[in-house]
Amino acid sequence: MGKRTQRLAALIRKETTQLLRDRRTLTIIMTLPLIELFLFAYAVRLTVDHLPTVVADMSMDPQSRSFVNALVNSNYFDITGYVASQADVVRAIDEGRAKAGLVIPPDFATRVERGNAEALVILDGSDSFSVSSGYSAAVAAGQDRALGLATEKARRLGIDLKITPIVASVQLLYNPSLNDLIFIMPGLVAMLLQILTVLTTAQAVVKEYELGTIEGLLATPARPLELVVGKLAPNMLLMLVNLGFTTLVGVFWFGVPFQGDPWLFAWLSVLFVASGLALGLLVSSIARTQREAQQVSAMISLVSMLLTGFIYPRGPMPAAIRLVGNLIPLTYFIRIARGIITKGIGLSFMWTDAVALVIYGVVILGFAAMMTKKRLG
């Protein structure tokens, strides 16, 4: 037992020395999550407002101007110019001069008095976030304006409206300021960590083959499984340090509230990192070159971004697609990270995700170690 521990310690020392000597890779691993965090904090917005808007007002009366002002006051539309027709509105969107357009027909004021006025809001469908924000804002502004006109018309006719419209009082839990970073940060840190764990571990064994140093390792008294553990341990420590540092920057620099138990988050992070390293080890047992390892890792990263709930909700996805997402550890850890960091919930609410990570890590690590051992042997 003592000799095995000594061999393992020697392997870990060797891998740690090699990892620290590769300053370029080490810098990329440590800075990539921070760069992405700063980009999402200062440059990326999921909610789009102040859409550049052109207006074709063919009515030119107080009613049409009032409706335009209602859209502007919503802060989702900025009027950048006026054009003559609907075709000019479409041309402005095609040329990229506007993201939205408003077309008001010539008889708008007359139809307002009749109670059947219509105005056309045209949105740039090539930008899904602009469409979502602009559509909701336009509908809300139209309904609010219609309610105001109906109340004003009833007052002019001397009718006292006894029916009070229903007012929906909305309470936002966990993120009342609608700060995108509060939603993004837990998932972003987890996603980048998985990308790095899979990529670095996937190349660990493959690199030895390409450099021709695998024969030297096999000539040592260390067993193949000890070689695997020796390669995983330094990377695991590095990734945990990376996760902790990036999380601290998000909390103390950007003010993302950490609502839950830090120790619970730390222990579950160990499970997640171990699962990611196991997945990378599985990739290394399949790939024959570092190029292949990079390609497989890139494919896993793409699938992770789309199917794990990082940005797109998993609920509307077909069952078969959700099943593919279940094969990726990030799916479970995103729910854990958001649950602990954003909601402050405990293990009793997410024990199924924790158990899934344990089972995933054991199964994948066992399978990957078996294949790697077979390949090394």
N, C-alpha and C positions, 0 to 999 in steps of 0.2 A: 504493500500500500504506500509505503514511504517512497519507493522508487517511482511509482506511478505519479505521485504528487510532484516529485522533483522534475520528472520529464515534462509534465503539464506546465509547471511553473517556468521551465526553460523555454518551452514553445510560446507561452504567453509573452515572456520577455522579448523573445525574438520578433514576434509579430508587432508588439508595441513599439519596439525600436524602429522597425521598417515603417510603421504607420507615422511615427513622429518625424522620420527623415523625409518623408514625402510631403514637404511643406505646401506645395501647390494644391494637392488633393485635400489636405487637411484644411487649408484656407477656404476652399470651395465648400466643403462639408459644413464648416462652422458659419460661413457668411451667407450661404444661399437662403436658409430660412429667414434670416434677418432682412435680406434684400427684398424677398417676397412680402414679408410683413410690412415693411415700409412702403412698398408699392401699393398694397391694398389699403393701407392707412391714408396715404396722401394722394393717390392717383386713381384708384378704382372705386367706382360707385355702382351698386346694384340698382339703386333707385335713381332714375334719371328725371331731372326737373329742368326748368328754363329751356324748353325745347325751342330752337329757332323756328319761327312760324311766319308764313306769309298769308295775307288775307285778301280774298276777292270779295269785297263788300259792294254788291250790286244794288243795295237798298239805300245806303247812305242816309240813315235817319237815326233819331235818338234810340230807337229800340235796338237796331243793329249795333250801334256804338256801345250801348249798355251791355249787350251780350259779349262783345269783344273784351270790354273791360272786366267782365266776370271771369273770362278765361285767363286774362293777364293776372288778375288778383289771386288766382289759385297758385301762382308762382310756378306752374308747370309749363307755361307758354310765354315766350318772349316774341313780340311782334317785331320782325326784322324788315318788313316791307309790305306794300300793297300792290296787288296786280289786278288785271282787268277781268280775268275769267278763270274757270276751273282748269282749263288747259294750261294756263300760265302757272297755276299752283302746282300741277303735276310736273311741269317742266322745271320749276324751282327745286322740287324734291329730287328729280332725276339728276340735276346738276350738282346736288349736294349743298345748295344754298339754304335749304330748310329741311327740318325733320318732320314738320307738320304743316298743314294748311287748313284754312277755314274758308268755306264758300257760303255766302249768304245770298239767297235769291232776291230778285227785285221786289217781290211782293211780301217781304218778310214782315213789315209793320202791319200790313192788312191781315195777314194770317195770325199774327200775335193777337189782334183783337178778336179774331174768330176762335182762337184757342187751338189752332192746328199748324202752328209755325214749325218749320224745319230748317236746320242749318247742317251743312255737311262738313265734318271734320275728317281730313285725309291725313293718314299717318304713314311714315316710312316703314313698311313691313320688313325691310332688310335688317332692322335693328329691333330685336325682340324686347329689350328692356325699355326702349323708347315707346314701343307700341303698348306695352303693359301699363306704363306710367301715364302716357297720354290718353289712352282709352278711359282709364278709371277717372282721371281728372276731368275729361270732357263730359262724361256722363254725370258726374257729381255736379259740375257747374251748370249743366243744362237742367237738371232736376231742381237745383236750388233757385235758378232763375225762373223756372216755370212756377214753382210754388209762390215765389214773390209776386209774379204777375197775377196769379189766380187770387191771391189775397187782396192785391190792390184793386182788381176789377170788382171783386165782391164788395169792397168798401165803397167804391164809386156808386154801385147800385143800391147802397144802403142795406146790404145783407150782412148780418152779423154771423160770422162762421163760428158755430158752436163746437165743431170738431177740430181738435188740436192735432196737428200732424204728430206722428210718432217720432220721437227723437232717440236715436240709438246712442247710448253712452258706451263708449269703447274703453276698455282698460287693457293696456299692453303689459303683460307680465315679462319680467327679466330684461326687457330692452325697450323701456318707454320712450327713449330718445330716437329710436329707429336707427341706431348706429350700426352701419354695415359691418364694422370691424368686430363688434361683439358677436355677431353671427359667424363671421368668417374665421376669426383667429383660432378657435379650438380646432376646427376642421383643417385649416391651412397648415398648422403646425404638425398635426397628425399625418396629413397627406405627404408633406415634404419629408417627414421622418421616414415614412415607409419607402418613398422613392430612394432615399439615401441608403437605408438599410439593405434593400433588395439589390441596388446597384453595386454597392461596395462588397457585399458578401458574394454576389454572383460572380465577381471577378477574382475572388480570393483563391479558389482552387484552379480556375482556368488559367490565371496568370502564371502559376507554377509550371503548368504544362508548356505554355508558350515560351517561357524563359528557360526551360530545360532544367529547372531546379527540383522538379518533383522526385527525380531519382535519388537525389541527395537526401531528401526528407524521408523517403521510404527506406533508405539505408540505415537510418537512425533506429534506436530501440523503440521509439514511440510507435504506438499502434495507430491505425488509420483513424479510429474514433477520437483518439487524443489529439491528432493533428487537426481534426475538425473543430473540436472544442477550443484548442489553442488559437485558432484563427477567429472564432466567433467572439471570444471573451473581450479582447481589446476594442473591437467594433461596438460591442454592446455598451461598454462603459462610455465610449465616445458619443454614441447616439443618445444615451441618457443625459449626459452633460449638455449636449446640444439641445435636447428637448427642454431641460430645466432652464437653461439660459434664455432661450427664445420665449418661453412662457413668462419668465420674469420681465423681459423687455416689454412684452405685450401688456402685462399688468401694471408695471410701474412707470413705463414711458408713455404708453398710449392710453392708460387709464381703463383698460378692460377689467371689469370687476371679477375677482375670483371668489365665487360664492361658497364653494364646497370645502372639503377636507383635503389639504395638500398631500397628506401622507397616503390617503386612499388613492389619490391621483398618481402618486409616485409608484405605488405597488402595482397598480393596474397598467401603468406605463411600462414597467418591466415586462409584464406579460405581452404587451403589444410589441415591444422591441424584439423580444425573443421570437414572436411569431413572424415578424418581418425578416429577421435574420434567417429563420428556418426557411422561409419562402425564397430568399436569395440563395441559400445553400442548395435548395432544390433546383433553382435555375442553373447554378454552377455545375450540378451533376448532369444536366441535360446539354448545356452549351459546350462546344468544343473549342471555341475561340472567344477572346474578349469581345470581338465585334458581335458575335451571336448573343453573348450575355447582355450586351448593351441593347440590342434589338428586342430581346425578350423582356428586359426590364422596362423599356420604353412602352411596349405594348401593355404591360401590367399597369404602368402609370396612367396611360390613357383610359383603360377600363376603370381604374380606381377613381379617376376624376368624374367619370360619367355615371357610374352605377352604385357608388357607395353612399350617396346622400350628401356628398361634400357641397355641391351647389344645387343639384336637381333632386327634388323629393322622390323617394323610392316608392311611395304609396301608389301613384298612378301607373307605375311600370308593370308590364305583364309578369306573371308568376315565373316564367322561364328566365326572364332577364333578372329578376330579383334573386333567383337561385344562383346565377353567375356572380352577382354581387356578394352573395353569402360565402363565396370561396375566397374572399379577400379580407384579411384581418382588419383593414381600415374601416370596413362597414360597421364593425362592432365598436371600435375604439372612437369613432366619430360620435356615436351616441353617448359613450362613456364620457368623453371630453366635454361635450356640450352639457351633459347632465351635471357633471361636477363643477365645471368652471362657470357656466352661465346660470344654471338652475339651482345649484347647491344641493342636489339630492344625494342620498346615500346609496350604499350597496344594495339595500333591500329593494330599490326601484330598478336596478340594472344588473342584478345578479345573473340573469340569463346571458347577457353580453359578456360578462366576466367568465362564466363557465364556457361559453363558446370560444373565447380566446384561449382558455386553458386547453380545451380539447383540440382546437385547431393547432396550437403550438406543439402539443405532444405528438399528434398524428403526423403533421408535416415534418417536424424535426426528426421523428423516427424514420419516416420514409426517406427523407433527404439524406440522413446519416447512413442508412442502409445502402442507398444507391451510390453515395460518395465512397463508402467503405468498399463496395464492390468494384468501383472504378479505380480507387487507389490500390486495392489489392491485386 
